[in-house]
Amino acid sequence: MAPTAAHRDSPPDTLIVADVGGTFARVALATVRAGAAPQLSGLQRYACAGHASLAAILAGFIATLPAAPDTAVVAIAGLLDGDHLVNTNLPWPVSVAQTRHESGLASLALINDFEAVAYAIPHVAPETLVALNGDPDAGPRWPALVLGPGTGLGAALRFEGGERPVLASEAGHAALNACNALELEVLSRLLQRWDHVDNERVLSGGGLMNLYPCLCDIRGVTPHWTSTEALIAAAHEGVDPLAVETLEVFCAWLGSLAGDLATTFGARSVYLAGGISTRVDRFLRDGRFRARFLAKGVMHDVLRQVPIWRVDHGELGVLGAAVWHAEHRCIVV
């Protein structure tokens, strides 16, 4: 989509923006003006499995508006392959052309969900940031790694500016790397189920329910919890040592991956997003995540200087979709 120029005094542009994950879709109206932060309103949340398609969700939102815009930007988990989205976590297939037609839109753009989160990072308020490493008062440092476990695992790189300020990735589908004996035992068990064990097989909401039974098997304990929600609640309540260990191992392993990606891309800061990050915050702050982030040999002292923040902002994907539109359609001249 080619950018078009817009003067600072031009009328604001109103569009529909959405953030669609494997479990929920969040949809809102956005007002964007060149040179200003987007303004969101009318946010609605939809259960993906409760709707027949992405088009049904968008059409349902449009039906609630007295005068709906005909342009939408949707941040969605997955990778576009031509007209079709490659994704393993959504309950239905997605075609851009079919979705645009069935929802009655004139223009529809689909972008990677963590690409959108990365676009939103410069607009994150300081009070929404929880420091996990480095100087908690440090300002923005680029490039920034944006990483987040939710239904899946997303990752992107945010640069300060330029024609392409965000590099999206599918790091969640790269091979999971084990770094100690326990992780090797877990990985060995997972390889009995899948030929390729990627990062999100463990480092995601669904991944917790792969990790937990492996740890139970290793410890000779019968699994008790059957959902991510119940497992996390049991760990926070301290009623099950295996639930606690699962979250400890999860956060340590996530720290290791964050350190690998920060080292690989030369990231000067790290932002942890995703719904699971917020729900396991106490375990992220117990030291295991940071220790494994730093455990990169000669890079230890370098990584100590890299600020890590957990972002306590529930609508980053929606905001980022609006920022993406502003940067692609509203270039100041």
C-alpha positions in Angstrom: 0.0 0.0 0.0 1.7 3.2 -1.1 1.7 6.1 1.3 0.0 9.4 0.4 1.0 12.8 1.7 -1.1 14.7 4.2 -0.7 18.2 5.6 -0.8 18.8 9.4 -3.9 20.9 8.9 -5.7 18.3 6.8 -8.9 16.8 8.2 -8.5 13.7 10.5 -8.9 10.3 9.0 -11.4 7.9 10.7 -11.1 4.2 10.2 -11.9 0.8 11.9 -8.9 -0.8 13.6 -8.7 -4.3 15.1 -6.4 -6.6 16.9 -7.2 -10.3 16.3 -5.6 -13.1 18.3 -6.3 -16.7 18.6 -8.9 -16.2 21.4 -10.3 -12.6 21.2 -10.7 -9.8 18.6 -10.7 -6.2 19.8 -12.2 -3.7 17.4 -12.4 0.1 17.7 -12.8 3.4 15.8 -9.5 5.3 15.3 -9.1 9.0 14.5 -5.7 9.7 13.0 -4.1 13.0 12.0 -0.6 13.4 10.6 1.9 14.3 13.4 -0.5 13.3 16.3 -1.1 10.2 18.3 -4.2 8.2 17.2 -7.3 8.5 19.3 -9.3 5.3 19.9 -13.0 5.1 20.8 -15.9 2.6 21.0 -13.7 -0.4 21.7 -15.5 -3.8 21.6 -14.2 -7.3 22.4 -15.4 -10.4 20.5 -14.7 -14.1 21.2 -13.2 -15.4 17.9 -14.7 -18.9 18.3 -18.2 -17.4 18.7 -18.2 -15.9 15.2 -18.2 -17.6 11.8 -15.3 -15.5 10.4 -13.3 -12.3 10.7 -15.8 -10.7 8.3 -18.6 -11.5 10.7 -16.8 -9.8 13.5 -16.1 -6.7 11.4 -19.6 -6.6 10.1 -21.0 -6.9 13.6 -19.0 -4.0 14.8 -19.9 -1.9 11.7 -23.6 -2.6 12.4 -23.3 -0.8 15.8 -22.1 2.4 14.2 -24.5 5.2 13.0 -22.0 6.1 10.2 -19.3 3.6 9.7 -16.0 4.3 7.8 -15.2 2.0 4.9 -11.5 1.5 5.7 -10.1 -0.9 8.2 -6.6 -2.1 9.3 -6.5 -5.4 11.1 -3.6 -6.6 13.2 -3.8 -10.3 13.1 -1.7 -13.2 14.3 0.0 -14.9 11.3 1.7 -14.3 8.0 0.1 -13.2 4.7 0.8 -15.6 1.8 -0.8 -13.7 -1.1 -4.5 -13.3 -0.3 -4.5 -15.9 2.5 -3.3 -15.8 6.1 -1.0 -18.6 7.4 -2.0 -19.1 11.0 -2.4 -22.1 13.3 -4.2 -20.4 16.2 -7.3 -18.9 14.6 -10.6 -20.8 14.5 -11.2 -20.0 10.8 -9.3 -19.3 7.6 -8.8 -15.7 6.4 -8.9 -14.4 2.9 -8.3 -10.6 2.5 -10.5 -10.2 -0.6 -13.4 -12.3 0.9 -13.2 -10.6 4.2 -13.3 -7.2 2.6 -16.3 -8.1 0.4 -18.3 -9.8 3.2 -17.8 -7.0 5.7 -18.7 -4.3 3.1 -15.4 -2.5 3.3 -13.8 -0.6 0.5 -10.3 -0.9 1.9 -8.9 -3.6 4.2 -5.3 -4.1 5.2 -4.0 -7.0 7.3 -0.8 -6.6 9.2 1.1 -9.0 11.6 -0.2 -8.5 15.1 3.2 -8.0 16.6 4.2 -5.7 13.8 1.3 -3.6 15.1 2.4 -3.8 18.7 5.9 -2.6 17.6 4.3 0.3 15.8 2.6 1.3 19.0 5.7 1.3 21.2 6.7 4.9 20.8 3.2 5.9 22.0 3.3 3.8 25.2 2.9 5.9 28.3 5.8 5.6 30.9 3.3 4.6 33.7 2.4 1.5 31.7 6.0 0.1 31.8 7.2 -2.3 34.5 11.0 -2.5 34.6 12.6 -6.0 34.6 16.3 -5.1 33.7 18.5 -2.1 33.2 17.9 1.5 34.0 14.1 1.9 34.8 14.3 5.6 33.9 16.0 5.0 30.5 14.3 6.7 27.6 13.5 4.9 24.3 16.4 3.0 22.8 16.5 1.7 19.3 16.3 -0.9 17.9 13.7 -2.3 20.3 12.8 -6.0 20.5 9.1 -6.5 21.1 8.2 -10.0 22.3 5.1 -11.4 23.7 3.4 -14.7 24.7 -0.3 -14.9 24.2 -2.3 -17.5 22.4 0.9 -17.8 20.3 4.2 -16.1 20.5 4.9 -12.9 18.7 8.1 -10.9 18.0 9.1 -7.9 16.0 11.9 -5.3 15.9 11.1 -1.5 16.2 13.5 1.0 14.8 13.5 4.7 15.5 12.2 5.7 12.1 12.8 5.4 8.4 10.8 4.1 5.6 10.5 0.7 7.3 10.4 1.3 11.1 9.2 -2.2 12.0 10.6 -5.6 11.0 8.0 -8.3 11.6 9.0 -11.9 12.3 7.7 -15.4 12.9 10.1 -16.1 15.7 7.4 -18.1 17.4 7.8 -20.7 14.8 11.6 -20.9 15.0 13.0 -24.0 16.7 12.9 -24.1 20.5 16.3 -24.1 22.1 17.0 -26.0 25.3 19.8 -24.7 27.5 19.9 -27.0 30.6 19.2 -30.6 31.5 15.6 -30.0 32.5 14.7 -28.2 29.3 16.4 -30.9 27.3 14.2 -33.5 29.0 11.1 -31.4 28.2 12.2 -30.9 24.6 12.9 -34.7 24.3 9.3 -35.4 25.3 7.9 -32.8 22.9 9.9 -34.2 20.0 8.1 -37.5 20.5 4.8 -35.6 19.6 6.1 -33.2 16.9 8.9 -33.3 14.3 9.4 -29.6 14.7 9.1 -28.1 18.2 8.9 -24.3 17.8 9.1 -21.6 20.5 5.4 -21.2 20.9 5.0 -25.0 21.7 6.2 -23.9 25.2 6.4 -20.1 25.3 2.7 -19.2 24.9 -0.6 -19.7 26.7 -1.2 -23.0 24.9 2.5 -23.9 25.4 2.1 -23.8 29.2 -0.3 -26.7 28.8 2.4 -28.6 26.9 5.1 -27.7 29.4 3.1 -28.6 32.5 2.4 -32.3 31.7 6.0 -32.8 30.6 7.2 -31.5 34.0 4.6 -33.8 35.7 5.9 -36.8 33.8 9.5 -35.9 34.7 8.6 -35.5 38.4 6.4 -38.6 38.4 3.2 -36.7 39.2 -0.2 -37.0 37.7 -1.3 -33.8 35.9 -4.3 -32.1 37.6 -4.9 -28.8 35.7 -6.5 -28.9 32.3 -6.5 -25.2 31.3 -4.0 -22.4 31.2 -6.3 -20.3 33.5 -6.5 -22.9 36.2 -2.8 -23.6 36.0 -1.8 -20.0 36.4 -4.3 -19.5 39.3 -2.9 -22.6 41.1 0.6 -21.2 40.7 -0.3 -17.8 42.1 -2.2 -19.4 45.0 0.8 -21.8 45.7 -1.5 -24.8 46.0 0.5 -27.0 43.6 4.3 -27.1 43.5 4.2 -28.4 39.9 2.1 -25.4 38.8 4.6 -23.1 40.5 7.5 -24.9 38.8 5.8 -24.7 35.4 5.6 -20.9 35.6 9.2 -20.6 36.9 10.5 -22.8 34.1 8.3 -20.9 31.6 9.6 -17.5 32.6 13.2 -18.6 32.7 12.9 -20.1 29.2 11.3 -16.9 27.9 14.1 -14.9 29.4 16.6 -17.1 27.5 14.8 -16.6 24.2 14.6 -12.8 24.8 18.3 -12.8 25.4 19.0 -14.8 22.2 16.9 -12.4 20.1 18.3 -9.3 21.7 21.8 -10.6 21.0 21.0 -11.7 17.5 19.4 -8.3 16.5 21.5 -6.0 18.6 18.4 -4.7 20.4 19.0 -1.8 22.7 15.8 -2.3 24.6 13.2 -5.0 25.1 9.4 -4.7 25.5 7.4 -7.7 26.8 3.8 -7.6 25.7 1.1 -10.3 25.3 -1.6 -11.4 27.6 0.4 -14.1 29.3 3.2 -11.7 30.3 0.7 -9.7 32.5 -0.7 -12.8 34.1 2.6 -14.2 35.1 4.1 -10.9 36.2 5.1 -12.1 39.7 7.1 -14.9 38.2 8.8 -12.6 35.6 10.0 -10.5 38.5 11.4 -13.3 40.7 14.9 -13.1 39.0 14.8 -16.2 36.8 13.7 -14.4 33.6 16.5 -11.8 34.1 19.2 -14.3 35.0 18.5 -16.3 31.8 18.3 -13.2 29.7 21.8 -12.3 30.9 23.3 -15.8 30.6 24.8 -15.2 27.2 28.5 -15.6 27.9 30.6 -12.7 26.8 27.4 -10.7 26.1 26.4 -10.7 29.8 27.7 -7.2 30.6 26.3 -5.8 27.4 22.8 -7.2 28.1 22.9 -5.8 31.7 22.6 -2.4 30.1 19.5 -3.3 27.9 16.3 -2.0 29.6 13.5 -4.6 29.7 10.0 -3.4 30.3 6.8 -5.4 30.6 4.1 -3.3 28.9 0.9 -3.1 31.0 -1.3 -1.9 28.1 -4.1 -4.1 26.9 -4.8 -2.5 23.5 -1.3 -2.2 21.9 -2.4 -4.1 18.8 -5.4 -1.8 18.2 -3.3 1.3 18.8 -0.6 -0.1 16.5 -3.0 -0.7 13.7 -4.0 3.0 13.8 -0.3 4.1 14.0 0.5 1.8 11.0 -2.4 3.5 9.0 -1.1 7.0 10.1 2.4 6.3 9.0 1.4 4.7 5.7 -1.4 7.0 4.7 -0.6 10.3 6.5 3.0 11.4 5.8 3.5 15.0 6.8 4.6 17.3 4.0 
